[in-house]
Amino acid sequence: MPGELDYVRENYLRIRAAVEEAALRCGRDPNEITLMAVTKTVEERIILEAVAAGAACLGENRVQELERKREALSKSEAFRSAAPQLHLIGHLQSNKLAKAVACADMIQSVDSLRLAKALSEHCVKSKNRISVLLEVNVGADPAKYGFAPEQLKEELHEICQMQGILVRGLMTVPPISGNLRDTAIFFSNLRKLFLDFQCKKMDNISMEILSMGMSHDFEVAIAEGATLVRVGSAIFGKRDYR
Ligand SMILES: *Cc1c(COP(=O)(O)O)cnc(C)c1O
C-alpha cells in the first residue's frame, strides 16, 4: 500500500540517479560526489524517510534546529544505525559556536576570519576538533556572507596556523540567476580557487570537498567539479517556514 511519505524516497532516488548521470556525463566517478539532503524546516518523520532511502549526509541552517533534530532523531534505532552526518550550512553567530561544535559533524559555513579564529580558540580550550569548509562569496554579493575570493588567498595563511579546526574544502551559494551559464562561471571560479589551494601544502588544510549546487543547479555544479551538492526542495518539496 503506498504511504503518504513515499514521495521522499522517490525524490531522493531520482535526485541520486540524476547526480550519477551528471557525473558520468562529464567523465567523473559518481562515488566521489556526496548528495546532501538539506532538511531545514523538515519534520523528523520525513527526514527519517530520506535516511531510509540512503541519505547519509544531512544539512541544517540553524544550530538550534540541528541540535533539536539530532536529539529527536537519535531516539530512532534506524537513525542511530544509519548514523548520517549532520552538517551546519547556515551562518553561525559566535555566541552559538560552542553548541555548533558539540552537535555538528562539520561546519560548512565558516565565512570570516573572525569566526575561524573564534572556533579555533574554542576548540583548543575545550580540547575539541571540528571539520570546516570555508564559505566563499563568489558573486561578491553584499547581501551574502563569505570570504572574498582574493582576500581568502591571503587569509588562508593565517587560517592554516589555527589549531582545532581542520579545513576540508570550500563552499558557496552563488547569486540567484535565471541563467545557468552565469551560475556555471561562479562555480568554475570557485573550482579554480579550490585547485589553487590544493596545490599548496598547508598545515590543518586538506582541500578535498567542494560544496556547491542546490536543487535547481546541482547538475551544473557537478559539471564544474562539485564533490558535495546540497539539495533540499527537490527532495522534500517546497519549504514551509511557518
Ligand atoms: C536551503 C539551502 C540549500 C538547499 O536549497 P534547495 O534550493 O532547497 O535545494 C542549500 N544550501 C544552503 C546553504 C541552503 O541554505
The ligand as an SDF file (V2000), in Angstrom:
LIG
                    3D

 15 15  0  0  0  0  0  0  0  0999 V2000
   18.3900   25.7910    1.8100 C   0  0  0  0  0  0  0  0  0  0  0  0
   19.7780   25.6100    1.3520 C   0  0  0  0  0  0  0  0  0  0  0  0
   20.1040   24.6690    0.3670 C   0  0  0  0  0  0  0  0  0  0  0  0
   19.0680   23.8300   -0.3660 C   0  0  0  0  0  0  0  0  0  0  0  0
   18.3260   24.6340   -1.2250 O   0  0  0  0  0  0  0  0  0  0  0  0
   17.2330   23.9900   -2.2360 P   0  0  0  0  0  0  0  0  0  0  0  0
   17.0780   25.0290   -3.2700 O   0  0  0  0  0  0  0  0  0  0  0  0
   16.0200   23.7450   -1.4320 O   0  0  0  0  0  0  0  0  0  0  0  0
   17.8290   22.7520   -2.7660 O   0  0  0  0  0  0  0  0  0  0  0  0
   21.4430   24.5210    0.0450 C   0  0  0  0  0  0  0  0  0  0  0  0
   22.4150   25.2470    0.6410 N   0  0  0  0  0  0  0  0  0  0  0  0
   22.1340   26.1530    1.5840 C   0  0  0  0  0  0  0  0  0  0  0  0
   23.2500   26.9130    2.2070 C   0  0  0  0  0  0  0  0  0  0  0  0
   20.8140   26.3700    1.9650 C   0  0  0  0  0  0  0  0  0  0  0  0
   20.5470   27.3040    2.8810 O   0  0  0  0  0  0  0  0  0  0  0  0
  1  2  1  0
  2  3  1  0
  2 14  2  0
  3  4  1  0
  3 10  2  0
  4  5  1  0
  5  6  1  0
  6  7  2  0
  6  8  1  0
  6  9  1  0
 10 11  1  0
 11 12  2  0
 12 13  1  0
 12 14  1  0
 14 15  1  0
M  END
$$$$
